[in-house]
């Protein structure tokens, strides 16, 4: 039985999640290249190249999509000006 993949985080640009986030991959040279694509806004995650098969390459692309930096509000949001 295969491992269950971690669900993809929502798109960082449009917050779309689920079936609109697709894994794109193809054979390339001696390996595979893969990335996650948002069908709603067109954003692409980082492209990943691997020579150990499609499944590990796709898993790495999913990990990079999910491991992106968290969006934080600027530190001065909500700060009241000094009077």
KOLLO-614101 format. One record per atom (N, C-alpha, C): atom name; residue number from 1; chain; x, y, z. Coordinates in Angstrom, 2 decimals. Example, Ala and Ser with C-alpha at 12.3 -4.5 7.8 and 13.67 -1.06 7.14 Angstrom:
<pts>
atome:num:chaine:x:y:z
N:1:A:13.19:-5.69:7.80
CA:1:A:12.30:-4.50:7.80
C:1:A:13.20:-3.30:7.80
N:2:A:12.85:-2.25:7.08
CA:2:A:13.67:-1.06:7.14
C:2:A:12.90:0.03:7.87
</pts>
This chain:
<pts>
atome:num:chaine:x:y:z
N:1:A:0.85:-1.18:0.00
CA:1:A:0.00:0.00:0.00
C:1:A:0.89:1.24:0.00
N:2:A:0.54:2.26:-0.80
CA:2:A:1.33:3.49:-0.90
C:2:A:1.08:4.43:0.27
N:3:A:2.01:5.34:0.44
CA:3:A:1.84:6.36:1.49
C:3:A:0.79:7.36:1.07
N:4:A:0.08:7.88:2.06
CA:4:A:-0.87:8.95:1.78
C:4:A:-0.10:10.26:1.67
N:5:A:-0.42:11.02:0.67
CA:5:A:0.25:12.31:0.48
C:5:A:-0.42:13.37:1.35
N:6:A:0.37:14.28:1.85
CA:6:A:-0.15:15.41:2.61
C:6:A:-0.98:16.29:1.68
N:7:A:-2.16:16.74:2.13
CA:7:A:-2.96:17.63:1.27
C:7:A:-2.18:18.90:0.93
N:8:A:-2.46:19.44:-0.25
CA:8:A:-1.80:20.67:-0.66
C:8:A:-2.40:21.86:0.08
N:9:A:-1.54:22.78:0.45
CA:9:A:-2.01:24.04:1.05
C:9:A:-2.69:24.87:-0.04
N:10:A:-3.59:25.78:0.34
CA:10:A:-4.23:26.65:-0.66
C:10:A:-3.19:27.49:-1.42
N:11:A:-3.58:27.93:-2.60
CA:11:A:-2.72:28.80:-3.40
C:11:A:-2.40:30.07:-2.61
N:12:A:-1.13:30.49:-2.56
CA:12:A:-0.78:31.68:-1.79
C:12:A:-1.27:32.99:-2.42
N:13:A:-1.71:32.93:-3.67
CA:13:A:-2.13:34.15:-4.35
C:13:A:-3.64:34.34:-4.35
N:14:A:-4.39:33.25:-4.57
CA:14:A:-5.85:33.38:-4.67
C:14:A:-6.60:32.54:-3.64
N:15:A:-5.87:31.78:-2.83
CA:15:A:-6.42:30.93:-1.76
C:15:A:-7.29:29.79:-2.28
N:16:A:-7.20:29.46:-3.57
CA:16:A:-7.90:28.31:-4.12
C:16:A:-7.30:27.05:-3.53
N:17:A:-8.16:26.05:-3.30
CA:17:A:-7.66:24.79:-2.78
C:17:A:-8.38:23.63:-3.46
N:18:A:-7.94:22.42:-3.17
CA:18:A:-8.62:21.23:-3.67
C:18:A:-8.29:20.89:-5.11
N:19:A:-9.33:20.52:-5.86
CA:19:A:-9.17:19.98:-7.21
C:19:A:-8.60:20.99:-8.21
N:20:A:-8.63:22.28:-7.90
CA:20:A:-8.08:23.29:-8.81
C:20:A:-6.55:23.37:-8.72
N:21:A:-5.94:22.67:-7.73
CA:21:A:-4.49:22.59:-7.63
C:21:A:-4.07:21.26:-8.22
N:22:A:-3.32:21.30:-9.30
CA:22:A:-2.98:20.06:-9.99
C:22:A:-1.47:19.85:-10.04
N:23:A:-1.10:18.57:-10.10
CA:23:A:0.30:18.19:-10.24
C:23:A:0.61:18.07:-11.72
N:24:A:1.58:18.81:-12.20
CA:24:A:2.01:18.69:-13.59
C:24:A:3.40:18.08:-13.60
N:25:A:3.60:17.08:-14.42
CA:25:A:4.92:16.46:-14.52
C:25:A:5.12:15.91:-15.92
N:26:A:6.39:15.69:-16.26
CA:26:A:6.73:15.16:-17.57
C:26:A:8.12:14.54:-17.49
N:27:A:8.39:13.63:-18.41
CA:27:A:9.75:13.08:-18.53
C:27:A:10.65:14.15:-19.12
N:28:A:11.87:14.22:-18.61
CA:28:A:12.81:15.23:-19.07
C:28:A:14.21:14.68:-18.94
N:29:A:14.94:14.62:-20.02
CA:29:A:16.29:14.03:-20.05
C:29:A:16.25:12.64:-19.41
N:30:A:17.02:12.42:-18.37
CA:30:A:17.09:11.11:-17.72
C:30:A:16.14:11.00:-16.52
N:31:A:15.29:11.99:-16.32
CA:31:A:14.43:11.95:-15.14
C:31:A:13.06:12.55:-15.40
N:32:A:12.53:13.19:-14.38
CA:32:A:11.21:13.81:-14.45
C:32:A:11.27:15.23:-13.89
N:33:A:10.39:16.07:-14.37
CA:33:A:10.26:17.43:-13.85
C:33:A:8.80:17.60:-13.43
N:34:A:8.57:18.25:-12.29
CA:34:A:7.21:18.38:-11.77
C:34:A:7.05:19.71:-11.05
N:35:A:5.80:20.18:-11.00
CA:35:A:5.45:21.34:-10.19
C:35:A:3.95:21.33:-9.94
N:36:A:3.50:22.13:-8.99
CA:36:A:2.07:22.27:-8.68
C:36:A:1.58:23.52:-9.40
N:37:A:0.38:23.44:-9.97
CA:37:A:-0.20:24.53:-10.75
C:37:A:-1.60:24.84:-10.23
N:38:A:-1.92:26.12:-10.05
CA:38:A:-3.26:26.56:-9.66
C:38:A:-4.03:26.88:-10.94
N:39:A:-5.10:26.14:-11.19
CA:39:A:-5.90:26.38:-12.40
C:39:A:-6.73:27.65:-12.29
N:40:A:-6.92:28.17:-11.09
CA:40:A:-7.74:29.38:-10.93
C:40:A:-6.97:30.64:-11.34
N:41:A:-5.78:30.84:-10.77
CA:41:A:-5.04:32.09:-11.06
C:41:A:-3.80:31.87:-11.92
N:42:A:-3.42:30.61:-12.15
CA:42:A:-2.27:30.33:-13.01
C:42:A:-0.94:30.28:-12.30
N:43:A:-0.93:30.39:-10.97
CA:43:A:0.34:30.35:-10.23
C:43:A:0.97:28.97:-10.34
N:44:A:2.29:28.94:-10.40
CA:44:A:3.04:27.69:-10.42
C:44:A:3.99:27.65:-9.25
N:45:A:4.10:26.46:-8.66
CA:45:A:5.10:26.25:-7.62
C:45:A:6.46:26.04:-8.26
N:46:A:7.50:25.89:-7.45
CA:46:A:8.84:25.67:-7.99
C:46:A:8.91:24.38:-8.81
N:47:A:9.64:24.40:-9.90
CA:47:A:9.85:23.19:-10.70
C:47:A:10.93:22.35:-10.02
N:48:A:10.67:21.04:-9.99
CA:48:A:11.58:20.10:-9.32
C:48:A:12.00:19.05:-10.34
N:49:A:13.29:18.74:-10.39
CA:49:A:13.81:17.71:-11.28
C:49:A:14.33:16.55:-10.44
N:50:A:14.01:15.33:-10.84
CA:50:A:14.50:14.16:-10.13
C:50:A:14.73:13.01:-11.08
N:51:A:15.71:12.18:-10.75
CA:51:A:16.04:11.02:-11.58
C:51:A:15.67:9.70:-10.92
N:52:A:14.89:9.75:-9.84
CA:52:A:14.52:8.51:-9.14
C:52:A:13.06:8.14:-9.36
N:53:A:12.44:8.62:-10.42
CA:53:A:11.07:8.27:-10.74
C:53:A:10.12:9.44:-10.59
N:54:A:8.93:9.30:-11.20
CA:54:A:7.95:10.38:-11.17
C:54:A:7.39:10.60:-9.77
N:55:A:7.06:9.53:-9.07
CA:55:A:6.41:9.66:-7.75
C:55:A:7.26:10.45:-6.76
N:56:A:8.55:10.14:-6.59
CA:56:A:9.35:10.94:-5.66
C:56:A:9.51:12.40:-6.09
N:57:A:9.56:12.62:-7.40
CA:57:A:9.69:13.99:-7.90
C:57:A:8.42:14.79:-7.62
N:58:A:7.26:14.17:-7.84
CA:58:A:5.99:14.83:-7.54
C:58:A:5.87:15.08:-6.04
N:59:A:6.28:14.12:-5.23
CA:59:A:6.23:14.29:-3.77
C:59:A:7.08:15.48:-3.33
N:60:A:8.25:15.64:-3.96
CA:60:A:9.12:16.78:-3.64
C:60:A:8.49:18.09:-4.07
N:61:A:7.82:18.10:-5.24
CA:61:A:7.13:19.31:-5.70
C:61:A:6.01:19.68:-4.74
N:62:A:5.27:18.69:-4.26
CA:62:A:4.20:18.93:-3.28
C:62:A:4.78:19.50:-1.99
N:63:A:5.90:18.93:-1.55
CA:63:A:6.55:19.39:-0.33
C:63:A:7.02:20.84:-0.46
N:64:A:7.55:21.20:-1.62
CA:64:A:8.01:22.57:-1.82
C:64:A:6.83:23.53:-1.88
N:65:A:5.71:23.11:-2.49
CA:65:A:4.50:23.95:-2.52
C:65:A:4.01:24.19:-1.09
N:66:A:3.96:23.13:-0.30
CA:66:A:3.48:23.25:1.08
C:66:A:4.48:23.91:2.01
N:67:A:5.76:23.89:1.66
CA:67:A:6.79:24.43:2.54
C:67:A:7.13:25.88:2.29
N:68:A:6.35:26.54:1.46
CA:68:A:6.64:27.94:1.15
C:68:A:6.53:28.81:2.40
N:69:A:7.08:29.97:2.30
CA:69:A:7.06:30.92:3.42
C:69:A:5.61:31.31:3.74
N:70:A:5.34:31.44:5.01
CA:70:A:4.02:31.85:5.46
C:70:A:3.89:33.36:5.28
N:71:A:2.74:33.79:4.79
CA:71:A:2.52:35.24:4.62
C:71:A:2.18:35.84:5.98
N:72:A:2.96:36.81:6.38
CA:72:A:2.72:37.52:7.63
C:72:A:2.32:38.96:7.33
N:73:A:1.55:39.52:8.21
CA:73:A:1.22:40.94:8.10
C:73:A:2.47:41.73:8.47
N:74:A:2.69:42.89:7.87
CA:74:A:3.82:43.72:8.27
C:74:A:3.74:44.00:9.78
N:75:A:4.87:44.14:10.44
CA:75:A:4.86:44.27:11.89
C:75:A:4.13:45.51:12.41
N:76:A:3.92:46.52:11.58
CA:76:A:3.29:47.74:12.08
C:76:A:1.77:47.79:11.85
N:77:A:1.18:46.70:11.34
CA:77:A:-0.26:46.68:11.12
C:77:A:-0.96:46.70:12.48
N:78:A:-1.91:47.57:12.62
CA:78:A:-2.67:47.65:13.87
C:78:A:-2.01:48.46:14.96
N:79:A:-0.85:49.01:14.70
CA:79:A:-0.17:49.82:15.71
C:79:A:-0.78:51.22:15.70
N:80:A:-1.13:51.69:16.85
CA:80:A:-1.72:53.03:16.97
C:80:A:-0.60:54.07:16.96
N:81:A:-0.78:55.18:16.24
CA:81:A:0.25:56.23:16.22
C:81:A:0.37:56.88:17.61
N:82:A:1.58:57.33:17.88
CA:82:A:1.81:58.04:19.15
C:82:A:1.18:59.41:19.07
N:83:A:0.53:59.84:20.13
CA:83:A:-0.09:61.16:20.15
C:83:A:0.72:62.14:20.94
</pts>
